[in-house]
């Protein structure tokens, strides 16, 4: 009986040593995981700050065109609140005049080709819209990224330039005398 107890004791000692080794491995793995969690948290914070600091409105949609994430600038274009994450983009009202975001996003998912468009809001602001497929780190298409850049100032300058050119052309057309227009290098325009 004593030998059996001693044998059992030795087995228990070996098992205890194995458990201690396993515990040490788990502690090491836990430390590594904790380090990765901290790194991931910092990267997530960096990404959140980057997205929040840009004036570019960006919305991330999944393959069913449900909202994944959006930047604060998107709330100027779509009536979005934090609880809209997970809802279909088609359920959200927008400030865009005559533009169907859902149809364009479906086309991007279908063709996997980038799309760009210029669109005006109901209030008269102009936006350049760019849609690209959302690719994971494994290069799997998992949705669409839609970016809105405010180009209102550029549109205004373009309209002013067109107006100035039209005015200049109308002035030239009304002059009855011969006219020669030269540029800064004295070349005929």
N, C-alpha and C positions, 0 to 999 in steps of 0.2 A: 504494500500500500504506500509505503514511504517512497519507493522508487517511482511509482505512478504519480504521486504528488510532486515529486521532484521533476519528473518528465513534463508534467502539466505546467509546472512553474517555469521551466525553461521555455516551453512553447509560448506561455503568456509573456515572458520576457522578450522573446523574439517578436511576437505580435506587437508588443508595446514599442519596441524599437522601430518596427516598420511603420507603426502609426505615428511615431515621433518624426520619422523621416518624411512621411506623407504630410504631416502638419507643417514642417519646415518648407516643403515644396509649395504647399497652399499659401503660406505666408508670403513666400517669394512671388508667386503668381498674383496674389492679391495686391502686393505692392506695385507690380508691373501694371496691373489693370487700373489701379488707382492713379498711377502716373498717366496712363492713356486717357482716362476719364478727365483728368485735369487738362491735358493737352487738347482734347476734343472740346471741352468747355471753353477754353481760351480761343480756339479757332472759331467756334460758334459765335462767341462774343465779337470777335474781329469781323466776322461776316455780317452780323447784325448791325454793327456800327458802320461798316462800309455801305451796306444797303440803305441805312437810314440817312447817311450823310450825302448821298447823291441826290441831285434834283431830277434824275432820270427815273421815271415811273416804270417799275418792273413788276410783272406778275408771273408766277410760276404755276402752270397748270399740269395736272396729271393726264394720262391718256384718255380719261373720260371727260376731260376739260373741267374738272373740279379744281377749285383754288387750293394750291399748296401753301403758298406764301406770297406776300406782296410787300412792296416798299411803301413808306409813308407818302411818297409823291403820287402814288396811284389813287389815293383818296380824293385827289383833285379831279381825276378823270372818271373813276367809278365810285359809286356810293358804297364803299367798303368799310367794314368794321372787323375787329379781330375775330368775332364769332362766325364770319363768313368763310373761314378756312374750312374746306371740305365741301362747300356748296358749289353747284355748277355755275360757271361764269355767266351762262345764259339767264340765270335767275337774278342777276345783279343789274340794276339800271346804270346807265352811263351818261356822261355829258357829251358823248360823241354824236355828231349829226350824220345820220345815214351811213353807218358802218357796222357791219355784222362781224364782230370779233370771232364768234363761235365758228362760223363758216370758214373763215380764213385759217383759224387754228386747226380745224379738221383737215383742211387742204395741206397744211404743213405736215401733219402727222401722216397723211396719205402719201405725199410725194417725198417727204424728208428733205425738202428744199426750203431754203430761207425765203421769206416774203417780206417785202417792204412796201409801204404805202404812206401817202400823206393824207391826213384827214383833219377836218375842222370840227371844233366843239360847237355846241349850241350857243356858247357865249362869244364865239369868234376866234378863239385861240386855235393855232395850228400845231399839229403834232406829226412827227415822223415816227411811224410804227415799224418796228422790226420784229419778226417772229422767226425763231429758230427752234429746231428740235432740241428737247432736253435730253442730254446724253449722260448716263451714269459713268462712274469710273471704269466700269466693265464695257463701256461703249454700247450700252443697251438704250434704245429710245424709250424714255419713260415719261413723255409729256412734251410740253411746249413752253418756251420762255418768250414772253412778249415784253418789249421795251418801248416806252413812249418818251420821245425827246421833244421838248417844247421848241418849235421853230417859228413862233409868232414873229419875233423880231426880224428873222431872215425873210419871212414872207412880206413883211411891211417894207423892208428895204427893196425887195424884188418888185413890189407893186409901185414904189416910188420911182425906181429906175425905169420901169415900163412907162409910167406916166411922163417922166422927163423925156424919154426917147420919143414918145408920141407927140409931145409938145414940140420938141425940136423938129421932128419930121413935118408937123403941120406948119410951123414957121417957114421952113425951107420950101414947102409946097406953095405957100402964099406969096413968096417974093417973086416979083416980075423981072428983076434985074439978074444978070449972071452972078453966080455965087460959087466960090471955091472954099472948101473947108480943109484946113491943114491941121495935123496933129502937132505935138510938141517938137518933133524932129523935122518939121516942115514937109511932111509927106502928106499927099492928098488922102483925105478920109473919104 
